Amino acid sequence: MHKHKKIKEFLSIFLILTVFTLSMRVNSYFSTKTSYYKSYNPKTQSIIPGTYLNYGVGSLIFDLDPHQAWDSASIRIIDQVCEGLFAYNLSDPELSIIPVLAENMGSWSPDGKTFTVPLKQGVTFHDGSAFTADDVKWSFDRLNNLINAQYVQISSLYEPLAEEYPETPLLINETIVDNQYQVTFKLNYPFMSFIPLLCFSGSYILPSDAGYPYNDLLNTTTDILIGTGPYQYIQNNLLDGFEIKYGTDPLVIDTDGDGYGDGVEILSGSNPLDANDYPGSQNGDDTTTDDTATDDTATDDTATDDTATDDTATDDTATDDTQSSPFDNIPGYSQGILIGISFIAIMIIYIKKRR
């Protein structure tokens, strides 16, 4: 009888330790999941309309033109200023696609080569002009034109099946204005990832009457980017510090008079004080960094009229106010070791008492 009592005590203690350890593991799991989902909750309360955003960046902007930009630093800025017809919903862990400048998700023809998109009404660009179907057509016509002229580095994205369709490599054959607020895309071949492609910054819409070059790219150092996004691009001071380093005047576009702006020369690696050293010359380095644009790009989905300056600034660290469990940092294998040690300790105590 005494023996059975000891066994029951042993089993009771082991069961309590097991339940306790499992509860720590479950608590850790749900605490982690709660923290994960809370991180996607936009804190709109902290956004004050009409204020400036000083946004710290890790590197310079190489391309201000959405139809050319490929590096993450450039796209990160463009994402705040411009918008496309569709976008990934960054508030959704599944990253679902939602309409932005489009009124809805559009409709396809049975052959998968015609895509019709109704557009939102009442949207304006930062210069005050109204967003219409003409802007959509102009933007995609310009993109195709720059791709044909071999001006842009993102061309392969818009020629996804060029090897299968060498006669018509471009994906978009024509962008048709159905009416003021509806466009239709005529594709050269079916492409199931067309809507995701319209989420990319290369598919962002520029105003057709802003005087932007149709046959050339925007000048990163002198042009002002205009879009429909939450932030307005008002000035570019990123190169001022580098110009001071070279001894050039940030208020003078071309110090050495070689026809290339100081900012362009600095970005390309040539000397802005030497007229014989310019992008493409024997002395010029003419190299740029081509960072791959990734889905770690943070975009601001909150539609506000805040104004952003493109200055290099310190980046405040966002803190997560989620209260974590004291056991969250205990990995699963450590908990298994704890169970084993507890079991051995109980067995030792039990054997000693039997003796």
Summary of the structure (lengths in Angstrom):
residues: 355
radius of gyration: 29.1
end to end distance: 16.7
largest distance: 103.7
contacts: 980
relative contact order: 0.18
helix: 32%
strand: 11%
